């Protein structure tokens, strides 16, 4: 039988789940891995106790029902869940109900491999139904320490404002935090108009008026 040397043990790949846990712990040494919560019959992937945050790592498919149940269970103990979705399965053209729900709430992506290569990231994106119609460049997150969400400017992009209102925290350097600090909303707002077009009440009224004019101007059948 081949005996493993210390070098071989270091180089052996971990599972993606373990590699992500290790990466989070490298950023936040205080976290606890695989912490048991017997009162709700759950084991959390990563727990940051000082701010009562749980990082749930998701590599494989999951149902919306299970996502919501985990959030409720941990919330009952006063914890907020930040979901980390691996882009091996997630961040594709078509979204599952669970992923669509999570992207409108508190979640981020990761590309970390079993060898620990990769990063955590956020991104600007737009959806139509369960399809992702736009995907921006990755907004790399280097600091996973959660922080309280700053007050949003009145002219903050609408879609991101709706997402931010659902959460009281964010990660330093994520999309919302970056926009708050830079106050550069122009590109995001232009993309919103492109991917979420909407007619004003005035434009809608004009369309109706034009339709009625055409209807009244149509020749009548006098043969009856």
N, C-alpha and C positions, 0 to 999 in steps of 0.2 A: 504493500500500500504506500502510495506517495505521501510523504510527510510534508505538511505545509510549512513554509518558512514564514517568519514575521513579515517579510516583504510581500509575499503572496497574500497574506491576510489583509494587508493594507489595501492592495490593489483590487481585491475581489469586489465586484459591483454590489451595491445594495439594491433593494427594491426602490422604485420611484418614491413610494410612500416614505420609506426610511431616509432617503436622500433629502427629501423636502423637509422632513422633521429636523434633520441635522443642520440644514441651511438656516432654518428659523432659529434654532438654538445658537448658531454661530452669531446671529444678529442680536438675539435676546438671550443671554446666558441664564437669566433667571427663570426661563420657562420650564415647565414640567412636562415630560413626554408620557403619553399613555396613562393619564391620571384617571383613576376610577371614581365614579359618582354612583355609589350603590343605591342611593335613594331614588334614582331615576333609571337604574339598570343600564348605565352607559359608561363607556371609557372614551374620554376625549383625546384626540390626537395630540394637541399641544395646548397647554394652559398657561396664560400669563396672569397670575393671581393678583398682582398689584392693581390692575385695572379691570379685573374680572372679565378677561377676554379669552375666548376659545377659538383656536384656529382649526377648522375642519378641513382636512385634505381630501380631495375627491379626484381619483384617477379614473375610476370606472363609472358607468352609467348609474344614475340614481333617480328615484321617482320624486315628483313634486311633493307627494304626500309625506315621504320620509324626510325630505328637507324641512318642511314646515313643522313636522313633529319634533325633529332634533332642536330646531330653533325654539319651539315652545318649551321643551323639556329643560333646556339650559337657561332659558329666560326665567323659568319658575325658581331657579336658584340664584337669579340676579346676574347671570352671565350673558354677554353679547357674543354672537358667533360671527367670525370672519371666515368666509369660505375661500379656499384656494383650489382652483380648478386647473387640472393639468391639460395643456393644449394637445396632448397626444389624442385625446378623445374629444375635448371641448374646443371652443373657438373656431367652429366650422361654419359653413354657409347656413345649414339648417340647425336650429336649436331645439332641444327637448323642452317640454314645459318647465322642468326643474331649472335648466340653465337660463331660460328667459326670465324666470322669476328671480333668480340669484343675481343676474346682471342688472336688474332694476333695483337691487338692494345692495347688501354689503358683500362684495366678492371681488376676487382678483384672479389673474391667470399666472401660471408658471410654466417654464419650459425645462425645468431641472431634470437632468438625466440620472440614471442609477449611479453614475460616477461623480455626481455633484456638479456637473457643468450646466449652466443655464442661469435663469434669473426669474424674478417675480415682476409682473407688470400689470398695468392698467391700459385702457385704450378708449378712444372716442369711437362710438359705434351707433348705428341707427338700424331699426328693425321695421319690417312690414310683416305683421303676423308672426310666424315662427321662422322667418328668414332674415338673415343679417344682410342688409343692403349696402352697408358701408362699414369698413374697418380701418381705423387710423393706425399710424405707426405705434409700436409699443412704447408706453410711458414707463420706463424702468424704475422700479421701486427698490431702493437700497436700504431703507430704514423701515422695518416692520413694526416699529413702536407706534401703537395707536395714539392719536391725539384728538382733543375736542375739536369739532368742526367750527371754523370761524363763521361769523355772521356773513351771509351772502349779500353781495351788492344787489341793488334793485334791478339792474339790467343784466343779471347773470343769465346765461343761456337757459331757456325754459326746460328742456329735457333733463339737463343736469340738475336744475333746481328742484325738479320733482323727485329725482333720486336722492338728493341731499336731504330733503325734508323728511325722508324716512329714517335717517340715521343721525345720531348725535356725534359720531366719531368718523375719522378717516385715517389714512396712512400718509405720513409725510412724503410728499413727492408724487402722490397719485394725481389723477386728472383733475379732480375738483380742487384739491389743495393747490395745485400748480396754477390753475386759472384764477383762484382767489388771490394768490400772491402776485401774479403777473398783471392781472386785470386786462388781459388781452383776449377779448371775447369775439373779435370781428370774424375770424375764420370759422369758428364754431357756429356762430349765428348764421353765416352765409350757407354753411352746410345744412343747418337745420331747415332753412327755407327751401333748399334743394331737395332734401329727402323727406321732409314733413311739410309739403306745401299746403297752404290753407287759404281759402278766399275770405276776404273781409266781408262784413255784412253788406257793405255798399256794392261790392262786386257781385255778391250773390243776388242782391235785389235787381241789379242791372241785367243779369242773366235771365231772371224771371220776366222782367219787363220786355226784353227782346223776344222771348218766347211767345208772350201774349200778343205782341205786335204782329209777329209772323203768322200766328194762328188766325187773327182777325183779318189779315190781309190775304189769306188764302182764298182762291175762287170758290164760290159756292156752287153746289150742284143744283141747277134750275130745272132739271128734267123731271123732278118729282111733282 
